[in-house]
Amino acid sequence: MPLSSQTENRISDLLKNTVREKLRNYRPETKHMPFHHRLLGKDRYAMFSFIQSMNTTFGMSIWEHVAAILAEEAGYFAVRQYKLLGEINKEAEQIINEIHYKLRKGEEVPNKKNELEKIRNIIKVGQLKEHPDSTVDLFVKIKDWENYFDITSAKPNMKEFAALKLKLLKWTALRLSQDKNAKVFTRLAIPYNPYHPEPYERWTLKGLYDLQSGEILVGEDFWNFVSGDDIYENLLDIFQRVGEELRYEIDRKFTEFR
């Protein structure tokens, strides 16, 4: 089912406002880069720097904001930058570290359900405390299931994938420390598949995540999941229409770099 005109307008307005704000306020963080400027040209490097800055903006706000709009359209409860409070007791911390260690060593096969139950069986009721990993990019509640998403870049390295897995385990413990019966599912979301049309098979995630259960959702799978429908192409069309509308404004900004 296509997105409603209201939802399309919300996403369009978000994109236009975000890009226009960037066009108005963008200033290069580093102005003097003599080697880059001599080799590539100051104007070309300035364009590249601007696009890199836009990539950061996508990662910091656009992805999670669009996902929340889609979830709300589907009738789900959605919150960006959700604070997941709780307390992890020493025994649960040991279990989490043991799970993480064995996955990294290849001594266990990732199994989301088993990992969840191991933590559930050892966690104790704790206080509502803020943890260093308490901030969840996107929380979406679908019926009784609580989905906690970390929305990450398209190509995390091995170290980043390992750190993210540990964070997901800790999120599970934090939530269960407040309700041991909660239906918790912590997930990693990757907004697009850079290897399309080939499947996302980045070697760095193998052995850490339960791919069969949907612990990682990539591109189309992520957007369709949070919207509860097959809306991926519809979403791409919105981005294209906004891009065409803003083309002149973006090109005009680029002329400043020349």
VENGI-V94266 format. One record per residue. RES is the residue in one letter. PHI is phi as a letter, one per 40 degrees, with the letter a starting at -180 (none if undefined). NEAR is the number of other C-alpha atoms within 12 Angstrom. D_CENTER is the distance of its C-alpha to the mean C-alpha in Angstrom with 1 decimal. Layout:
# VENGI-V94266
res: <RES	RES>
phi: <PHI	PHI>
near: <NEAR	NEAR>
d_center: <D_CENTER	D_CENTER>
This chain:
# VENGI-V94266
res: <M	P	L	S	S	Q	T	E	N	R	I	S	D	L	L	K	N	T	V	R	E	K	L	R	N	Y	R	P	E	T	K	H	M	P	F	H	H	R	L	L	G	K	D	R	Y	A	M	F	S	F	I	Q	S	M	N	T	T	F	G	M	S	I	W	E	H	V	A	A	I	L	A	E	E	A	G	Y	F	A	V	R	Q	Y	K	L	L	G	E	I	N	K	E	A	E	Q	I	I	N	E	I	H	Y	K	L	R	K	G	E	E	V	P	N	K	K	N	E	L	E	K	I	R	N	I	I	K	V	G	Q	L	K	E	H	P	D	S	T	V	D	L	F	V	K	I	K	D	W	E	N	Y	F	D	I	T	S	A	K	P	N	M	K	E	F	A	A	L	K	L	K	L	L	K	W	T	A	L	R	L	S	Q	D	K	N	A	K	V	F	T	R	L	A	I	P	Y	N	P	Y	H	P	E	P	Y	E	R	W	T	L	K	G	L	Y	D	L	Q	S	G	E	I	L	V	G	E	D	F	W	N	F	V	S	G	D	D	I	Y	E	N	L	L	D	I	F	Q	R	V	G	E	E	L	R	Y	E	I	D	R	K	F	T	E	F	R>
phi: <none	c	c	c	c	c	c	d	c	c	c	c	c	d	c	c	c	c	c	c	c	c	c	c	b	c	b	d	c	b	c	b	b	d	c	c	c	c	c	b	g	c	c	c	c	c	c	c	c	c	c	c	c	c	d	c	c	d	c	c	a	c	d	c	c	c	c	c	c	c	c	c	d	c	g	c	c	b	b	c	f	c	c	c	c	i	a	b	c	d	c	c	c	c	c	c	c	c	d	c	c	c	c	c	c	g	c	b	c	d	a	d	c	c	c	d	c	c	c	d	c	b	c	b	c	b	c	c	b	c	b	d	b	c	c	b	d	a	b	b	b	b	f	c	c	b	b	b	b	b	c	b	c	c	b	c	c	c	c	c	c	c	c	c	c	c	c	c	c	c	d	d	c	d	c	c	c	b	a	c	c	c	c	b	b	c	b	b	b	b	c	a	c	c	c	d	c	c	c	c	b	c	c	c	c	c	g	b	b	c	c	c	c	g	c	b	b	b	f	d	c	c	c	c	c	c	c	g	a	c	b	d	c	d	c	c	c	c	c	c	c	c	c	c	c	c	d	c	c	c	c	c	c	c	c	c	c	c>
near: <15	22	29	20	15	15	26	26	22	26	34	30	27	27	32	27	18	29	33	24	18	25	28	16	15	26	19	23	13	16	16	13	18	13	12	18	19	13	12	15	17	24	23	20	26	29	28	20	25	29	22	18	24	27	22	19	23	28	24	22	24	30	38	37	32	41	45	36	35	40	33	27	28	29	18	25	27	32	29	30	24	26	24	38	28	30	31	37	24	16	19	32	28	21	28	35	27	21	35	32	22	20	27	26	16	15	14	21	23	30	23	30	23	19	37	35	26	26	37	35	20	24	33	24	24	22	19	19	21	20	21	17	29	31	27	38	36	40	38	39	30	23	16	14	17	31	41	42	47	43	41	36	26	29	24	22	17	18	15	19	33	28	26	33	42	34	31	44	48	44	46	47	49	44	41	38	32	26	23	24	21	22	24	39	35	44	40	44	43	33	36	28	25	19	14	13	11	9	16	25	19	24	15	22	29	25	28	38	38	28	24	15	17	24	34	41	33	35	33	31	28	39	35	28	31	44	35	27	23	21	30	29	19	25	36	23	18	29	28	18	20	28	21	17	19	23	19	15	21	27	17	16	25	23	14	19	22	14>
d_center: <24.3	23.3	21.5	23.9	25.2	24.0	20.4	20.8	22.4	19.7	17.1	19.8	20.8	17.3	17.1	20.8	20.7	17.8	19.5	22.9	22.1	20.9	24.1	26.2	25.0	23.8	25.9	25.5	24.8	27.3	30.4	32.6	31.4	34.8	34.0	31.1	33.1	36.3	34.7	32.3	33.8	32.7	31.7	29.6	27.7	27.2	25.6	23.3	22.4	21.7	19.3	17.5	17.3	15.8	13.1	12.3	12.5	10.0	7.4	9.0	9.7	10.0	6.9	6.6	10.4	11.1	9.4	11.5	14.4	14.3	14.3	17.1	19.0	19.0	20.5	17.8	17.3	13.9	13.1	10.6	10.9	12.8	15.3	15.9	19.5	21.8	23.8	23.8	27.4	28.8	29.3	25.8	24.5	26.9	25.8	22.1	23.3	25.6	23.0	20.8	23.9	25.3	22.2	22.1	25.9	25.7	28.0	26.0	24.1	20.6	21.3	18.8	21.7	24.0	21.6	21.1	24.8	25.7	23.7	25.1	28.6	28.6	26.7	28.9	28.7	27.5	27.4	24.6	23.5	20.6	19.2	17.6	14.4	14.8	12.0	9.3	6.4	7.6	10.9	12.6	16.1	17.8	21.4	21.8	18.5	15.9	12.3	10.1	6.3	4.5	0.8	4.1	7.1	9.3	12.0	11.5	15.1	16.8	16.8	13.1	12.6	15.4	14.2	10.9	13.2	15.5	13.0	12.4	16.2	16.8	14.8	17.0	20.0	19.4	19.2	22.1	24.1	24.4	25.0	25.8	25.9	22.4	20.6	17.4	14.6	11.7	9.1	6.6	4.7	5.8	6.7	10.3	12.8	14.8	17.6	18.4	20.9	20.8	18.4	15.5	17.6	16.4	19.0	17.1	15.3	18.6	20.3	17.4	15.5	17.2	16.2	18.9	17.6	14.1	12.4	10.2	9.5	9.7	10.5	13.2	12.8	9.5	11.0	14.3	13.2	11.9	15.0	17.4	19.0	19.2	18.0	16.2	19.2	19.9	16.6	17.4	20.8	19.7	18.0	21.2	23.5	22.0	22.1	25.7	26.6	25.3	26.8	29.9	28.2	25.9	29.0	31.1	28.7	29.0	32.7	32.6	31.4	34.5>
